[in-house]
Amino acid sequence: MTSCPLLGLLTGAVRPLGPRGVPSGIAKIPVSAPVSLTATGFAGDGQGDHRHHGGPEKAVHHYPFDHYAAWAREIGDHHLLTRPGAFGENLSTFGLTEEAVAIGDVFELGSAVIEISQGRQPCWRLNERFSVPAMGRQVQSSGRTGWYYRVLKEGVVDPGASLRRVERHAPEWTVARIWRAFYVDPLGYDELRLIADHSRLAERWRTLALRRIETRSIEDWALRLDGPLP
C-alpha cells in the first residue's frame, strides 16, 4: 500500500491566458479548506475548453512535483516552478511518478475514491502558460506528463490529505509505458492492440490506438501542441 501526502490541492476558475487571452483554467491556486470532489472534478475548478479538457475521464489532474527540478534545469528558473501548480495540476505530490503508477490504480483521497484513467496529452496552452513556444512538445517528449483520474466515489478532500493506494488492477501498465507506446514507438502494433483492449484506460485513448492500427499512421499533433494560427 502506498500513501503519499499532498504538497498541494489546487483549483482554478477560467481566466484569460497569454497574449491572446484564451479562456483557460490552467492557472490554479491552492485551496485552504476542504473541497468537494464530484464525478467531473473539484468544486470551483474550471476548464476553458470542455471539448478537450475536463469531464469524467479527466476529473482530476495530478502532476509530480518531482519533475520541477528537471524543468528548472531545462528552461531556467521560471517563476512558475517555485511552487506547485505550474502545469495546471489539481494534485501535487513528491514520490509518485509516471513510472510508479499505473492505469487502474485506485486511491483513497479524503472521503473520495479515484482511479487513474489516462496520462496527460499536453497541449499548446502550456506554451502560453510558460511563455515557452514549444513547452507542450517538450512535456510530451520528456514523458513528464502527469496523469488524470476518474472519480469512483465522490467525497470531500482536505488540503492536508494523503493519497492512499488501495488497489492495483494492472500494475504492469504504468503511465510511462502508455506514454512510450504513443510517443516513443507510436506504431508498435502489438502494444497498440494490448492498449486497445485495456478496459480501464480511457476510451478515447483506446480508440486512438485502434485508429493507428487501422490507418497504419500517426495522427497529426500540430494543432494540439502548437495551437491555432493567430
C-alpha positions in Angstrom: 0.0 0.0 0.0 1.3 3.4 -1.0 0.5 6.6 1.0 1.6 10.0 -0.2 0.8 13.3 1.4 -0.4 16.2 -0.8 2.0 19.0 -1.3 -0.8 21.0 -2.9 -4.6 20.7 -3.6 -5.4 23.3 -6.3 -8.3 24.6 -8.2 -8.7 27.4 -10.7 -11.5 29.4 -12.3 -11.5 30.1 -16.0 -9.4 33.2 -16.8 -7.8 34.8 -19.9 -4.5 33.1 -20.7 -1.5 34.5 -22.6 -1.3 37.4 -25.1 -4.4 36.2 -26.9 -6.5 35.9 -23.7 -7.7 32.4 -24.5 -10.1 31.1 -21.8 -8.4 28.6 -19.6 -8.5 27.1 -16.1 -4.8 26.2 -16.1 -3.8 28.8 -13.6 -4.7 27.1 -10.3 -4.2 28.2 -6.7 -4.0 26.2 -3.5 -7.2 25.7 -1.6 -7.1 26.4 2.2 -10.3 24.5 3.2 -11.9 21.1 2.4 -13.3 21.0 -1.1 -15.9 18.7 -2.7 -14.9 16.3 -5.4 -17.6 15.2 -7.8 -17.6 13.0 -10.9 -16.5 15.9 -13.0 -13.9 17.4 -10.7 -13.3 19.7 -7.7 -15.8 22.4 -6.8 -14.5 25.7 -8.1 -12.3 24.2 -10.8 -13.0 25.2 -14.3 -12.0 24.5 -17.9 -12.0 26.9 -20.8 -12.3 24.2 -23.5 -14.8 21.5 -22.5 -14.2 19.5 -25.7 -10.6 18.7 -24.8 -10.4 19.3 -21.0 -12.3 18.1 -18.0 -15.1 15.5 -18.0 -15.4 12.2 -16.1 -12.2 10.7 -17.5 -10.2 13.9 -16.7 -11.8 14.8 -13.5 -8.6 15.3 -11.5 -5.1 16.2 -12.8 -2.0 15.0 -10.9 1.5 16.3 -11.7 4.5 15.2 -9.7 6.5 17.9 -8.0 9.4 15.5 -8.5 9.8 16.9 -12.1 10.1 20.6 -11.2 13.9 20.5 -10.7 14.4 18.9 -14.1 12.2 21.6 -15.7 14.2 24.3 -14.0 17.4 22.9 -15.4 15.9 22.7 -18.9 14.0 26.0 -19.2 15.6 28.1 -16.4 14.5 29.3 -13.1 11.0 30.1 -14.2 8.8 31.8 -11.6 6.1 29.2 -12.1 8.4 26.5 -10.9 8.8 27.8 -7.4 5.6 26.1 -6.1 3.0 23.5 -7.2 0.5 24.5 -9.9 2.7 25.3 -12.8 1.2 22.6 -15.0 -2.4 23.2 -14.1 -2.4 20.3 -11.7 -5.1 19.7 -9.0 -2.9 17.4 -7.0 0.8 17.9 -6.3 2.9 15.2 -4.6 6.5 14.1 -4.2 7.3 10.4 -4.6 4.8 9.3 -7.2 5.9 9.5 -10.9 4.7 8.0 -14.2 6.9 5.0 -13.7 5.4 4.3 -10.3 1.7 4.5 -11.0 -0.4 2.5 -13.5 -3.7 2.8 -15.3 -6.4 1.4 -13.0 -4.6 2.2 -9.8 -7.2 3.1 -7.2 -6.6 5.7 -4.4 -8.5 7.0 -1.4 -8.3 10.7 -1.2 -10.2 12.2 1.8 -13.6 10.5 1.7 -13.4 10.2 -2.2 -12.1 7.3 -4.2 -10.3 7.9 -7.5 -8.8 5.8 -10.3 -6.0 6.6 -12.8 -7.7 6.7 -16.2 -5.0 8.1 -18.6 -1.9 10.1 -19.0 -1.9 13.7 -19.9 -1.7 14.7 -23.6 0.0 18.1 -23.3 -1.4 21.0 -25.4 -0.4 24.4 -26.6 -1.9 26.1 -23.5 1.4 25.1 -21.8 3.2 27.2 -24.4 1.1 30.2 -23.3 1.3 29.4 -19.6 5.1 29.4 -19.6 5.8 31.8 -22.5 7.9 29.0 -24.0 6.8 28.4 -27.6 7.4 24.6 -27.6 6.6 23.8 -24.0 3.8 21.4 -24.9 6.1 19.5 -27.2 8.8 19.4 -24.5 6.4 18.0 -22.0 5.2 15.3 -24.4 8.7 14.3 -25.5 10.0 14.2 -21.9 7.5 11.7 -20.6 6.9 14.0 -17.6 3.3 14.5 -18.5 1.4 13.7 -15.3 -1.9 11.8 -15.4 -5.7 12.0 -14.8 -8.2 10.3 -12.5 -11.8 9.4 -12.8 -13.9 9.6 -9.6 -15.2 6.3 -8.4 -16.7 7.7 -5.2 -17.5 11.4 -4.7 -16.3 12.9 -1.4 -14.6 15.8 0.4 -10.9 16.4 0.3 -8.9 18.4 2.8 -5.7 20.1 1.6 -3.8 18.2 4.2 -5.0 14.8 3.0 -2.9 12.0 1.6 -3.3 9.8 -1.4 -3.6 6.2 -0.3 -3.3 3.5 -2.9 -5.8 0.7 -2.1 -6.0 -1.4 -5.3 -4.0 -2.2 -8.4 -5.7 -3.8 -11.4 -2.8 -3.9 -13.9 0.5 -2.6 -12.3 2.4 -3.5 -15.5 0.5 -0.8 -17.4 2.3 2.2 -15.9 1.6 5.7 -17.2 5.1 5.7 -18.5 4.5 2.5 -20.6 1.4 4.1 -22.2 3.5 7.2 -23.0 6.2 5.2 -24.6 3.7 3.3 -26.8 2.1 6.5 -28.0 5.1 8.8 -28.4 8.4 6.7 -28.5 7.3 3.7 -30.5 4.0 5.1 -31.9 3.4 2.4 -34.5 4.2 -0.6 -32.3 1.2 -2.6 -33.3 1.4 -5.4 -30.8 1.5 -2.9 -27.9 -1.3 -0.8 -29.5 -3.5 -3.9 -29.7 -3.0 -4.5 -26.0 -3.8 -0.9 -25.3 -7.0 -1.0 -27.3 -8.1 -4.0 -25.1 -7.2 -2.3 -21.8 -10.7 -1.9 -20.2 -9.5 0.6 -17.5 -7.8 3.0 -19.9 -9.9 6.0 -21.0 -12.0 5.1 -24.1 -10.5 8.0 -26.2 -7.0 6.5 -25.8 -8.2 3.0 -26.7 -9.9 4.4 -29.8 -6.8 6.3 -30.8 -4.8 3.0 -30.5 -7.3 1.3 -32.8 -7.2 4.1 -35.3 -3.4 3.9 -35.6 -3.7 0.1 -36.2 -6.3 0.6 -38.8 -4.7 3.5 -40.7 -1.1 2.5 -40.1 -0.4 6.1 -39.5 0.1 8.6 -36.6 -2.4 11.4 -36.1 -1.3 15.0 -36.6 -0.2 16.5 -33.3 0.4 20.1 -34.7 -2.9 21.7 -33.7 -2.8 20.2 -30.2 0.8 21.1 -29.5 1.2 24.3 -31.5 -2.3 25.8 -31.3 -4.4 27.5 -33.8 -2.8 30.1 -36.1 -3.0 33.7 -34.7 
